[in-house]
Amino acid sequence: MNVGRMLRVARRRAGLSQRALAARTGTPQSSIARIEAGLTTPRVDTFERLLTATGHGLELESRLGQGVDRSQIRALLAMTPDERGRAATIAARNLSAFVKMARVRGRVQSD
């Protein structure tokens, strides 16, 4: 999503017209219109001020799928459905044995 679209969505969610957002922020309405149309890109501080006036903000978030080890996914997808089922059964048994052992040792409380 581009900056102009983000601002337009935030403004509309807040129920504000461009003119009302301009009045709240001291930014000319024509500047807001140019940003929303994608004709200009605001500085980060300007964009943040506009978003804040709509009740939104800028946050840094990881992109979905970034930092994911896809090798394990590929390995599972290379298996047949039967092989994946057997692997899941083995993993479930291992987890069950681990939980049982942890309870015996008093490290996991039972529900």
Distance bins in CASP14 RR format, pairs under 12 A and 6 or more apart:
PFRMAT RR
TARGET T0000
AUTHOR 0000-0000-0000
RMODE 2
METHOD distances of the structure
MODEL  1
1 7 0 0 0 0 0 1 0 0 0 0 0
1 8 0 0 0 0 1 0 0 0 0 0 0
1 9 1 0 0 1 0 0 0 0 0 0 0
1 10 0 0 0 0 0 1 0 0 0 0 0
2 8 0 0 0 0 1 0 0 0 0 0 0
2 9 0 0 0 0 0 1 0 0 0 0 0
2 35 0 0 0 0 1 0 0 0 0 0 0
2 36 0 0 0 0 1 0 0 0 0 0 0
2 37 0 0 0 0 0 1 0 0 0 0 0
2 38 1 0 0 1 0 0 0 0 0 0 0
2 39 0 0 0 0 0 1 0 0 0 0 0
2 40 0 0 0 0 0 1 0 0 0 0 0
2 41 0 0 0 0 1 0 0 0 0 0 0
2 42 0 0 0 0 0 1 0 0 0 0 0
2 47 0 0 0 0 0 1 0 0 0 0 0
3 9 0 0 0 0 0 1 0 0 0 0 0
3 10 0 0 0 0 0 1 0 0 0 0 0
3 32 0 0 0 0 0 1 0 0 0 0 0
3 34 0 0 0 0 0 1 0 0 0 0 0
3 35 1 0 0 1 0 0 0 0 0 0 0
3 36 0 0 0 0 1 0 0 0 0 0 0
3 37 0 0 0 0 0 1 0 0 0 0 0
3 38 1 0 0 1 0 0 0 0 0 0 0
3 39 0 0 0 0 0 1 0 0 0 0 0
3 40 0 0 0 0 1 0 0 0 0 0 0
3 41 1 0 1 0 0 0 0 0 0 0 0
3 42 1 0 0 1 0 0 0 0 0 0 0
3 43 0 0 0 0 0 1 0 0 0 0 0
3 44 0 0 0 0 1 0 0 0 0 0 0
3 46 0 0 0 0 0 1 0 0 0 0 0
3 47 1 0 0 1 0 0 0 0 0 0 0
3 48 0 0 0 0 0 1 0 0 0 0 0
3 50 0 0 0 0 1 0 0 0 0 0 0
3 51 0 0 0 0 1 0 0 0 0 0 0
3 58 0 0 0 0 0 1 0 0 0 0 0
4 10 0 0 0 0 1 0 0 0 0 0 0
4 11 0 0 0 0 1 0 0 0 0 0 0
4 12 0 0 0 0 0 1 0 0 0 0 0
4 18 0 0 0 0 0 1 0 0 0 0 0
4 31 0 0 0 0 0 1 0 0 0 0 0
4 32 0 0 0 0 1 0 0 0 0 0 0
4 33 0 0 0 0 0 1 0 0 0 0 0
4 34 0 0 0 0 1 0 0 0 0 0 0
4 35 1 0 1 0 0 0 0 0 0 0 0
4 36 1 0 1 0 0 0 0 0 0 0 0
4 37 1 0 0 1 0 0 0 0 0 0 0
4 38 1 0 1 0 0 0 0 0 0 0 0
4 39 0 0 0 0 1 0 0 0 0 0 0
4 40 0 0 0 0 1 0 0 0 0 0 0
4 41 0 0 0 0 1 0 0 0 0 0 0
4 42 0 0 0 0 1 0 0 0 0 0 0
4 47 0 0 0 0 1 0 0 0 0 0 0
4 50 0 0 0 0 1 0 0 0 0 0 0
4 51 0 0 0 0 0 1 0 0 0 0 0
5 11 0 0 0 0 0 1 0 0 0 0 0
5 12 0 0 0 0 0 1 0 0 0 0 0
5 35 0 0 0 0 0 1 0 0 0 0 0
5 36 1 0 0 1 0 0 0 0 0 0 0
5 37 0 0 0 0 0 1 0 0 0 0 0
5 38 0 0 0 0 1 0 0 0 0 0 0
6 12 0 0 0 0 0 1 0 0 0 0 0
6 13 0 0 0 0 0 1 0 0 0 0 0
6 35 0 0 0 0 1 0 0 0 0 0 0
6 36 0 0 0 0 1 0 0 0 0 0 0
6 38 0 0 0 0 0 1 0 0 0 0 0
6 41 0 0 0 0 0 1 0 0 0 0 0
6 42 0 0 0 0 0 1 0 0 0 0 0
6 47 0 0 0 0 1 0 0 0 0 0 0
6 48 0 0 0 0 0 1 0 0 0 0 0
6 50 0 0 0 0 1 0 0 0 0 0 0
6 51 1 0 0 1 0 0 0 0 0 0 0
6 54 0 0 0 0 0 1 0 0 0 0 0
6 56 0 0 0 0 1 0 0 0 0 0 0
6 57 0 0 0 0 1 0 0 0 0 0 0
6 58 0 0 0 0 1 0 0 0 0 0 0
7 13 0 0 0 0 0 1 0 0 0 0 0
7 14 0 0 0 0 0 1 0 0 0 0 0
7 16 0 0 0 0 0 1 0 0 0 0 0
7 18 0 0 0 0 1 0 0 0 0 0 0
7 21 0 0 0 0 1 0 0 0 0 0 0
7 22 0 0 0 0 0 1 0 0 0 0 0
7 25 0 0 0 0 0 1 0 0 0 0 0
7 27 0 0 0 0 0 1 0 0 0 0 0
7 31 0 0 0 0 0 1 0 0 0 0 0
7 32 1 0 0 1 0 0 0 0 0 0 0
7 33 0 0 0 0 0 1 0 0 0 0 0
7 34 0 0 0 0 0 1 0 0 0 0 0
7 35 1 0 1 0 0 0 0 0 0 0 0
7 36 1 0 1 0 0 0 0 0 0 0 0
7 37 0 0 0 0 0 1 0 0 0 0 0
7 38 0 0 0 0 1 0 0 0 0 0 0
7 40 0 0 0 0 0 1 0 0 0 0 0
7 41 0 0 0 0 0 1 0 0 0 0 0
7 42 0 0 0 0 1 0 0 0 0 0 0
7 46 0 0 0 0 0 1 0 0 0 0 0
7 47 1 0 0 1 0 0 0 0 0 0 0
7 48 0 0 0 0 0 1 0 0 0 0 0
7 49 0 0 0 0 0 1 0 0 0 0 0
7 50 1 0 1 0 0 0 0 0 0 0 0
7 51 1 0 0 1 0 0 0 0 0 0 0
7 52 0 0 0 0 0 1 0 0 0 0 0
7 53 0 0 0 0 0 1 0 0 0 0 0
7 54 1 0 0 1 0 0 0 0 0 0 0
7 56 0 0 0 0 1 0 0 0 0 0 0
7 57 0 0 0 0 0 1 0 0 0 0 0
7 58 0 0 0 0 0 1 0 0 0 0 0
8 14 0 0 0 0 0 1 0 0 0 0 0
8 15 0 0 0 0 0 1 0 0 0 0 0
8 16 0 0 0 0 0 1 0 0 0 0 0
8 17 0 0 0 0 0 1 0 0 0 0 0
8 18 0 0 0 0 1 0 0 0 0 0 0
8 21 0 0 0 0 0 1 0 0 0 0 0
8 32 0 0 0 0 1 0 0 0 0 0 0
8 33 0 0 0 0 1 0 0 0 0 0 0
8 34 0 0 0 0 0 1 0 0 0 0 0
8 35 0 0 0 0 1 0 0 0 0 0 0
8 36 1 0 1 0 0 0 0 0 0 0 0
8 37 0 0 0 0 1 0 0 0 0 0 0
8 38 0 0 0 0 1 0 0 0 0 0 0
8 50 0 0 0 0 0 1 0 0 0 0 0
8 51 0 0 0 0 0 1 0 0 0 0 0
8 54 0 0 0 0 0 1 0 0 0 0 0
8 56 0 0 0 0 0 1 0 0 0 0 0
9 15 0 0 0 0 0 1 0 0 0 0 0
9 16 0 0 0 0 0 1 0 0 0 0 0
9 36 0 0 0 0 1 0 0 0 0 0 0
9 51 0 0 0 0 0 1 0 0 0 0 0
9 54 0 0 0 0 1 0 0 0 0 0 0
9 56 0 0 0 0 1 0 0 0 0 0 0
10 16 0 0 0 0 1 0 0 0 0 0 0
10 21 0 0 0 0 1 0 0 0 0 0 0
10 32 0 0 0 0 0 1 0 0 0 0 0
10 35 0 0 0 0 0 1 0 0 0 0 0
10 36 0 0 0 0 0 1 0 0 0 0 0
10 47 0 0 0 0 0 1 0 0 0 0 0
10 48 0 0 0 0 0 1 0 0 0 0 0
10 49 0 0 0 0 0 1 0 0 0 0 0
10 50 1 0 0 1 0 0 0 0 0 0 0
10 51 1 0 1 0 0 0 0 0 0 0 0
10 52 0 0 0 0 1 0 0 0 0 0 0
10 53 0 0 0 0 1 0 0 0 0 0 0
10 54 1 0 1 0 0 0 0 0 0 0 0
10 55 1 0 0 1 0 0 0 0 0 0 0
10 56 1 0 1 0 0 0 0 0 0 0 0
10 57 0 0 0 0 1 0 0 0 0 0 0
10 58 0 0 0 0 0 1 0 0 0 0 0
11 17 1 0 0 1 0 0 0 0 0 0 0
11 18 1 0 0 1 0 0 0 0 0 0 0
11 19 0 0 0 0 0 1 0 0 0 0 0
11 20 0 0 0 0 1 0 0 0 0 0 0
11 21 1 0 1 0 0 0 0 0 0 0 0
11 22 0 0 0 0 0 1 0 0 0 0 0
11 24 0 0 0 0 0 1 0 0 0 0 0
11 25 0 0 0 0 0 1 0 0 0 0 0
11 27 0 0 0 0 0 1 0 0 0 0 0
11 29 0 0 0 0 0 1 0 0 0 0 0
11 32 1 0 0 1 0 0 0 0 0 0 0
11 33 0 0 0 0 0 1 0 0 0 0 0
11 35 0 0 0 0 0 1 0 0 0 0 0
11 36 1 0 0 1 0 0 0 0 0 0 0
11 50 1 0 0 1 0 0 0 0 0 0 0
11 51 0 0 0 0 1 0 0 0 0 0 0
11 52 0 0 0 0 0 1 0 0 0 0 0
11 53 0 0 0 0 1 0 0 0 0 0 0
11 54 1 0 1 0 0 0 0 0 0 0 0
11 55 0 0 0 0 1 0 0 0 0 0 0
11 56 0 0 0 0 1 0 0 0 0 0 0
12 18 0 0 0 0 0 1 0 0 0 0 0
12 20 0 0 0 0 0 1 0 0 0 0 0
12 21 0 0 0 0 0 1 0 0 0 0 0
12 36 0 0 0 0 0 1 0 0 0 0 0
12 54 0 0 0 0 1 0 0 0 0 0 0
12 56 0 0 0 0 0 1 0 0 0 0 0
13 21 0 0 0 0 0 1 0 0 0 0 0
13 51 0 0 0 0 0 1 0 0 0 0 0
13 54 1 0 0 1 0 0 0 0 0 0 0
13 55 0 0 0 0 1 0 0 0 0 0 0
13 56 1 0 0 1 0 0 0 0 0 0 0
13 57 0 0 0 0 0 1 0 0 0 0 0
14 20 0 0 0 0 1 0 0 0 0 0 0
14 21 1 0 0 1 0 0 0 0 0 0 0
14 24 0 0 0 0 1 0 0 0 0 0 0
14 25 0 0 0 0 0 1 0 0 0 0 0
14 50 0 0 0 0 0 1 0 0 0 0 0
14 51 0 0 0 0 1 0 0 0 0 0 0
14 52 0 0 0 0 0 1 0 0 0 0 0
14 53 1 0 0 1 0 0 0 0 0 0 0
14 54 1 1 0 0 0 0 0 0 0 0 0
14 55 1 0 0 1 0 0 0 0 0 0 0
14 56 1 0 0 1 0 0 0 0 0 0 0
14 57 0 0 0 0 0 1 0 0 0 0 0
15 21 0 0 0 0 1 0 0 0 0 0 0
15 24 0 0 0 0 0 1 0 0 0 0 0
15 53 0 0 0 0 0 1 0 0 0 0 0
15 54 0 0 0 0 1 0 0 0 0 0 0
15 55 0 0 0 0 0 1 0 0 0 0 0
15 56 0 0 0 0 0 1 0 0 0 0 0
16 22 0 0 0 0 1 0 0 0 0 0 0
16 23 0 0 0 0 1 0 0 0 0 0 0
16 24 1 0 0 1 0 0 0 0 0 0 0
16 25 0 0 0 0 0 1 0 0 0 0 0
16 29 0 0 0 0 0 1 0 0 0 0 0
16 32 0 0 0 0 1 0 0 0 0 0 0
16 36 0 0 0 0 0 1 0 0 0 0 0
16 50 0 0 0 0 0 1 0 0 0 0 0
16 51 0 0 0 0 0 1 0 0 0 0 0
16 53 1 0 0 1 0 0 0 0 0 0 0
16 54 1 0 0 1 0 0 0 0 0 0 0
16 55 0 0 0 0 1 0 0 0 0 0 0
16 56 0 0 0 0 0 1 0 0 0 0 0
17 23 0 0 0 0 1 0 0 0 0 0 0
17 24 0 0 0 0 0 1 0 0 0 0 0
17 29 0 0 0 0 1 0 0 0 0 0 0
17 32 0 0 0 0 1 0 0 0 0 0 0
17 33 0 0 0 0 0 1 0 0 0 0 0
17 36 0 0 0 0 0 1 0 0 0 0 0
17 54 0 0 0 0 0 1 0 0 0 0 0
18 24 0 0 0 0 0 1 0 0 0 0 0
18 25 0 0 0 0 0 1 0 0 0 0 0
18 27 0 0 0 0 1 0 0 0 0 0 0
18 28 0 0 0 0 1 0 0 0 0 0 0
18 29 1 0 1 0 0 0 0 0 0 0 0
18 30 0 0 0 0 1 0 0 0 0 0 0
18 31 0 0 0 0 1 0 0 0 0 0 0
18 32 1 0 1 0 0 0 0 0 0 0 0
18 33 1 0 1 0 0 0 0 0 0 0 0
18 34 0 0 0 0 0 1 0 0 0 0 0
18 35 0 0 0 0 1 0 0 0 0 0 0
18 36 1 0 0 1 0 0 0 0 0 0 0
18 37 0 0 0 0 0 1 0 0 0 0 0
18 50 0 0 0 0 0 1 0 0 0 0 0
18 53 0 0 0 0 0 1 0 0 0 0 0
18 54 0 0 0 0 0 1 0 0 0 0 0
19 25 0 0 0 0 0 1 0 0 0 0 0
19 26 0 0 0 0 0 1 0 0 0 0 0
19 27 0 0 0 0 0 1 0 0 0 0 0
19 28 0 0 0 0 0 1 0 0 0 0 0
19 29 1 0 1 0 0 0 0 0 0 0 0
19 30 0 0 0 0 0 1 0 0 0 0 0
19 31 0 0 0 0 0 1 0 0 0 0 0
19 32 0 0 0 0 1 0 0 0 0 0 0
19 33 0 0 0 0 1 0 0 0 0 0 0
20 26 0 0 0 0 0 1 0 0 0 0 0
20 27 0 0 0 0 0 1 0 0 0 0 0
20 29 0 0 0 0 1 0 0 0 0 0 0
20 32 0 0 0 0 0 1 0 0 0 0 0
20 50 0 0 0 0 0 1 0 0 0 0 0
20 53 0 0 0 0 1 0 0 0 0 0 0
20 54 0 0 0 0 1 0 0 0 0 0 0
21 27 1 0 0 1 0 0 0 0 0 0 0
21 28 0 0 0 0 0 1 0 0 0 0 0
21 29 1 0 0 1 0 0 0 0 0 0 0
21 31 0 0 0 0 0 1 0 0 0 0 0
21 32 1 0 1 0 0 0 0 0 0 0 0
21 33 0 0 0 0 0 1 0 0 0 0 0
21 35 0 0 0 0 0 1 0 0 0 0 0
21 36 0 0 0 0 1 0 0 0 0 0 0
21 49 0 0 0 0 0 1 0 0 0 0 0
21 50 1 0 0 1 0 0 0 0 0 0 0
21 51 0 0 0 0 1 0 0 0 0 0 0
21 52 0 0 0 0 0 1 0 0 0 0 0
21 53 1 0 1 0 0 0 0 0 0 0 0
21 54 1 0 0 1 0 0 0 0 0 0 0
21 55 0 0 0 0 0 1 0 0 0 0 0
21 56 0 0 0 0 0 1 0 0 0 0 0
22 28 1 0 0 1 0 0 0 0 0 0 0
22 29 1 0 1 0 0 0 0 0 0 0 0
22 30 0 0 0 0 1 0 0 0 0 0 0
22 31 1 0 0 1 0 0 0 0 0 0 0
22 32 1 0 1 0 0 0 0 0 0 0 0
22 33 0 0 0 0 1 0 0 0 0 0 0
22 34 0 0 0 0 0 1 0 0 0 0 0
22 35 0 0 0 0 0 1 0 0 0 0 0
22 36 0 0 0 0 0 1 0 0 0 0 0
22 49 0 0 0 0 0 1 0 0 0 0 0
22 50 0 0 0 0 1 0 0 0 0 0 0
22 53 0 0 0 0 1 0 0 0 0 0 0
23 29 0 0 0 0 1 0 0 0 0 0 0
23 32 0 0 0 0 0 1 0 0 0 0 0
23 53 0 0 0 0 1 0 0 0 0 0 0
24 32 0 0 0 0 0 1 0 0 0 0 0
24 49 0 0 0 0 1 0 0 0 0 0 0
24 50 0 0 0 0 1 0 0 0 0 0 0
24 51 0 0 0 0 0 1 0 0 0 0 0
24 52 0 0 0 0 1 0 0 0 0 0 0
24 53 1 0 1 0 0 0 0 0 0 0 0
24 54 0 0 0 0 1 0 0 0 0 0 0
24 55 0 0 0 0 0 1 0 0 0 0 0
25 31 0 0 0 0 1 0 0 0 0 0 0
25 32 0 0 0 0 1 0 0 0 0 0 0
25 35 0 0 0 0 0 1 0 0 0 0 0
25 42 0 0 0 0 0 1 0 0 0 0 0
25 45 0 0 0 0 0 1 0 0 0 0 0
25 46 0 0 0 0 1 0 0 0 0 0 0
25 47 0 0 0 0 0 1 0 0 0 0 0
25 48 0 0 0 0 0 1 0 0 0 0 0
25 49 1 0 1 0 0 0 0 0 0 0 0
25 50 1 0 1 0 0 0 0 0 0 0 0
25 51 0 0 0 0 1 0 0 0 0 0 0
25 52 0 0 0 0 1 0 0 0 0 0 0
25 53 1 0 1 0 0 0 0 0 0 0 0
25 54 0 0 0 0 1 0 0 0 0 0 0
25 55 0 0 0 0 0 1 0 0 0 0 0
26 32 0 0 0 0 1 0 0 0 0 0 0
26 46 0 0 0 0 0 1 0 0 0 0 0
26 49 0 0 0 0 1 0 0 0 0 0 0
26 50 0 0 0 0 1 0 0 0 0 0 0
26 53 0 0 0 0 1 0 0 0 0 0 0
27 33 0 0 0 0 0 1 0 0 0 0 0
27 34 0 0 0 0 0 1 0 0 0 0 0
27 35 0 0 0 0 1 0 0 0 0 0 0
27 36 0 0 0 0 0 1 0 0 0 0 0
27 40 0 0 0 0 0 1 0 0 0 0 0
27 42 0 0 0 0 1 0 0 0 0 0 0
27 43 0 0 0 0 0 1 0 0 0 0 0
27 45 0 0 0 0 0 1 0 0 0 0 0
27 46 1 0 0 1 0 0 0 0 0 0 0
27 47 0 0 0 0 0 1 0 0 0 0 0
27 49 1 0 0 1 0 0 0 0 0 0 0
27 50 1 0 0 1 0 0 0 0 0 0 0
27 51 0 0 0 0 0 1 0 0 0 0 0
27 52 0 0 0 0 0 1 0 0 0 0 0
27 53 0 0 0 0 1 0 0 0 0 0 0
28 34 0 0 0 0 1 0 0 0 0 0 0
28 35 0 0 0 0 0 1 0 0 0 0 0
28 40 0 0 0 0 0 1 0 0 0 0 0
28 42 0 0 0 0 0 1 0 0 0 0 0
28 46 0 0 0 0 0 1 0 0 0 0 0
28 50 0 0 0 0 0 1 0 0 0 0 0
29 35 0 0 0 0 0 1 0 0 0 0 0
29 36 0 0 0 0 0 1 0 0 0 0 0
29 50 0 0 0 0 0 1 0 0 0 0 0
30 36 0 0 0 0 0 1 0 0 0 0 0
30 37 0 0 0 0 0 1 0 0 0 0 0
30 39 0 0 0 0 0 1 0 0 0 0 0
30 40 0 0 0 0 0 1 0 0 0 0 0
31 37 0 0 0 0 0 1 0 0 0 0 0
31 38 0 0 0 0 0 1 0 0 0 0 0
31 39 0 0 0 0 1 0 0 0 0 0 0
31 40 1 0 0 1 0 0 0 0 0 0 0
31 41 0 0 0 0 0 1 0 0 0 0 0
31 42 1 0 0 1 0 0 0 0 0 0 0
31 43 0 0 0 0 0 1 0 0 0 0 0
31 46 0 0 0 0 1 0 0 0 0 0 0
31 47 0 0 0 0 0 1 0 0 0 0 0
31 49 0 0 0 0 0 1 0 0 0 0 0
31 50 0 0 0 0 1 0 0 0 0 0 0
32 38 0 0 0 0 0 1 0 0 0 0 0
32 39 0 0 0 0 0 1 0 0 0 0 0
32 40 0 0 0 0 0 1 0 0 0 0 0
32 42 0 0 0 0 1 0 0 0 0 0 0
32 46 0 0 0 0 0 1 0 0 0 0 0
32 47 0 0 0 0 0 1 0 0 0 0 0
32 49 0 0 0 0 0 1 0 0 0 0 0
32 50 1 0 0 1 0 0 0 0 0 0 0
32 51 0 0 0 0 0 1 0 0 0 0 0
32 53 0 0 0 0 0 1 0 0 0 0 0
32 54 0 0 0 0 0 1 0 0 0 0 0
33 39 0 0 0 0 1 0 0 0 0 0 0
33 40 0 0 0 0 1 0 0 0 0 0 0
34 40 1 0 1 0 0 0 0 0 0 0 0
34 41 0 0 0 0 1 0 0 0 0 0 0
34 42 0 0 0 0 1 0 0 0 0 0 0
34 46 0 0 0 0 0 1 0 0 0 0 0
35 41 1 0 0 1 0 0 0 0 0 0 0
35 42 1 0 1 0 0 0 0 0 0 0 0
35 43 0 0 0 0 0 1 0 0 0 0 0
35 46 0 0 0 0 1 0 0 0 0 0 0
35 47 1 0 0 1 0 0 0 0 0 0 0
35 49 0 0 0 0 0 1 0 0 0 0 0
35 50 1 0 0 1 0 0 0 0 0 0 0
35 51 0 0 0 0 0 1 0 0 0 0 0
36 42 0 0 0 0 0 1 0 0 0 0 0
36 47 0 0 0 0 0 1 0 0 0 0 0
36 50 0 0 0 0 1 0 0 0 0 0 0
40 46 0 0 0 0 0 1 0 0 0 0 0
40 47 0 0 0 0 0 1 0 0 0 0 0
41 47 0 0 0 0 1 0 0 0 0 0 0
42 48 0 0 0 0 1 0 0 0 0 0 0
42 49 0 0 0 0 1 0 0 0 0 0 0
42 50 1 0 0 1 0 0 0 0 0 0 0
42 51 0 0 0 0 0 1 0 0 0 0 0
42 58 0 0 0 0 0 1 0 0 0 0 0
43 49 0 0 0 0 1 0 0 0 0 0 0
43 50 0 0 0 0 0 1 0 0 0 0 0
44 50 0 0 0 0 0 1 0 0 0 0 0
44 51 0 0 0 0 0 1 0 0 0 0 0
44 57 0 0 0 0 0 1 0 0 0 0 0
44 58 1 0 0 1 0 0 0 0 0 0 0
44 60 0 0 0 0 0 1 0 0 0 0 0
45 51 0 0 0 0 0 1 0 0 0 0 0
45 52 0 0 0 0 0 1 0 0 0 0 0
45 58 0 0 0 0 1 0 0 0 0 0 0
46 52 0 0 0 0 0 1 0 0 0 0 0
46 53 0 0 0 0 0 1 0 0 0 0 0
46 58 0 0 0 0 0 1 0 0 0 0 0
47 53 0 0 0 0 0 1 0 0 0 0 0
47 54 0 0 0 0 0 1 0 0 0 0 0
47 56 0 0 0 0 0 1 0 0 0 0 0
47 57 0 0 0 0 1 0 0 0 0 0 0
47 58 1 0 0 1 0 0 0 0 0 0 0
48 54 0 0 0 0 0 1 0 0 0 0 0
48 55 0 0 0 0 0 1 0 0 0 0 0
48 56 0 0 0 0 1 0 0 0 0 0 0
48 57 1 0 0 1 0 0 0 0 0 0 0
48 58 1 0 1 0 0 0 0 0 0 0 0
48 59 0 0 0 0 0 1 0 0 0 0 0
49 55 0 0 0 0 0 1 0 0 0 0 0
49 56 0 0 0 0 0 1 0 0 0 0 0
49 57 0 0 0 0 1 0 0 0 0 0 0
49 58 0 0 0 0 0 1 0 0 0 0 0
50 56 0 0 0 0 1 0 0 0 0 0 0
50 57 0 0 0 0 1 0 0 0 0 0 0
50 58 0 0 0 0 0 1 0 0 0 0 0
51 57 1 0 1 0 0 0 0 0 0 0 0
51 58 1 0 0 1 0 0 0 0 0 0 0
51 59 0 0 0 0 0 1 0 0 0 0 0
52 58 0 0 0 0 1 0 0 0 0 0 0
52 59 0 0 0 0 0 1 0 0 0 0 0
62 68 0 0 0 0 0 1 0 0 0 0 0
65 73 0 0 0 0 0 1 0 0 0 0 0
68 74 0 0 0 0 0 1 0 0 0 0 0
69 75 0 0 0 0 0 1 0 0 0 0 0
69 76 0 0 0 0 0 1 0 0 0 0 0
70 76 0 0 0 0 0 1 0 0 0 0 0
70 77 0 0 0 0 1 0 0 0 0 0 0
71 77 0 0 0 0 0 1 0 0 0 0 0
71 78 0 0 0 0 0 1 0 0 0 0 0
72 78 0 0 0 0 0 1 0 0 0 0 0
72 79 0 0 0 0 0 1 0 0 0 0 0
72 87 0 0 0 0 0 1 0 0 0 0 0
73 79 0 0 0 0 0 1 0 0 0 0 0
73 84 0 0 0 0 0 1 0 0 0 0 0
75 83 0 0 0 0 0 1 0 0 0 0 0
75 84 0 0 0 0 0 1 0 0 0 0 0
75 87 0 0 0 0 1 0 0 0 0 0 0
76 83 0 0 0 0 1 0 0 0 0 0 0
76 84 1 0 0 1 0 0 0 0 0 0 0
76 85 0 0 0 0 0 1 0 0 0 0 0
76 86 0 0 0 0 0 1 0 0 0 0 0
76 87 1 0 0 1 0 0 0 0 0 0 0
76 88 0 0 0 0 1 0 0 0 0 0 0
76 91 0 0 0 0 0 1 0 0 0 0 0
77 83 0 0 0 0 0 1 0 0 0 0 0
77 84 0 0 0 0 1 0 0 0 0 0 0
78 84 0 0 0 0 1 0 0 0 0 0 0
78 87 0 0 0 0 0 1 0 0 0 0 0
79 85 0 0 0 0 1 0 0 0 0 0 0
79 86 0 0 0 0 1 0 0 0 0 0 0
79 87 1 0 0 1 0 0 0 0 0 0 0
79 88 0 0 0 0 0 1 0 0 0 0 0
80 86 0 0 0 0 1 0 0 0 0 0 0
80 87 0 0 0 0 0 1 0 0 0 0 0
81 87 0 0 0 0 0 1 0 0 0 0 0
81 88 0 0 0 0 0 1 0 0 0 0 0
82 88 0 0 0 0 0 1 0 0 0 0 0
82 89 0 0 0 0 0 1 0 0 0 0 0
83 89 0 0 0 0 0 1 0 0 0 0 0
83 90 0 0 0 0 0 1 0 0 0 0 0
84 90 0 0 0 0 0 1 0 0 0 0 0
84 91 0 0 0 0 0 1 0 0 0 0 0
85 91 0 0 0 0 1 0 0 0 0 0 0
85 92 0 0 0 0 1 0 0 0 0 0 0
86 92 0 0 0 0 0 1 0 0 0 0 0
86 93 0 0 0 0 0 1 0 0 0 0 0
87 93 0 0 0 0 0 1 0 0 0 0 0
87 94 0 0 0 0 0 1 0 0 0 0 0
88 94 0 0 0 0 0 1 0 0 0 0 0
88 95 0 0 0 0 0 1 0 0 0 0 0
89 95 0 0 0 0 0 1 0 0 0 0 0
89 96 0 0 0 0 0 1 0 0 0 0 0
90 96 0 0 0 0 0 1 0 0 0 0 0
90 97 0 0 0 0 0 1 0 0 0 0 0
91 97 0 0 0 0 0 1 0 0 0 0 0
91 98 0 0 0 0 0 1 0 0 0 0 0
92 98 0 0 0 0 0 1 0 0 0 0 0
92 99 0 0 0 0 0 1 0 0 0 0 0
93 99 0 0 0 0 0 1 0 0 0 0 0
93 100 0 0 0 0 0 1 0 0 0 0 0
94 100 0 0 0 0 0 1 0 0 0 0 0
94 101 0 0 0 0 0 1 0 0 0 0 0
95 101 0 0 0 0 0 1 0 0 0 0 0
95 102 0 0 0 0 0 1 0 0 0 0 0
95 108 0 0 0 0 0 1 0 0 0 0 0
96 102 0 0 0 0 0 1 0 0 0 0 0
96 103 0 0 0 0 0 1 0 0 0 0 0
97 103 0 0 0 0 0 1 0 0 0 0 0
97 104 0 0 0 0 0 1 0 0 0 0 0
98 104 0 0 0 0 0 1 0 0 0 0 0
98 105 0 0 0 0 0 1 0 0 0 0 0
98 107 0 0 0 0 0 1 0 0 0 0 0
98 108 0 0 0 0 1 0 0 0 0 0 0
99 105 0 0 0 0 0 1 0 0 0 0 0
99 106 0 0 0 0 0 1 0 0 0 0 0
99 107 0 0 0 0 1 0 0 0 0 0 0
99 108 1 0 0 1 0 0 0 0 0 0 0
99 109 0 0 0 0 0 1 0 0 0 0 0
99 110 0 0 0 0 1 0 0 0 0 0 0
99 111 0 0 0 0 0 1 0 0 0 0 0
100 106 0 0 0 0 0 1 0 0 0 0 0
100 107 0 0 0 0 0 1 0 0 0 0 0
100 108 0 0 0 0 1 0 0 0 0 0 0
100 110 0 0 0 0 0 1 0 0 0 0 0
101 107 0 0 0 0 1 0 0 0 0 0 0
101 108 0 0 0 0 1 0 0 0 0 0 0
102 108 1 0 1 0 0 0 0 0 0 0 0
102 109 0 0 0 0 1 0 0 0 0 0 0
102 110 0 0 0 0 0 1 0 0 0 0 0
103 109 0 0 0 0 1 0 0 0 0 0 0
103 110 1 0 0 1 0 0 0 0 0 0 0
103 111 0 0 0 0 0 1 0 0 0 0 0
104 110 0 0 0 0 0 1 0 0 0 0 0
END
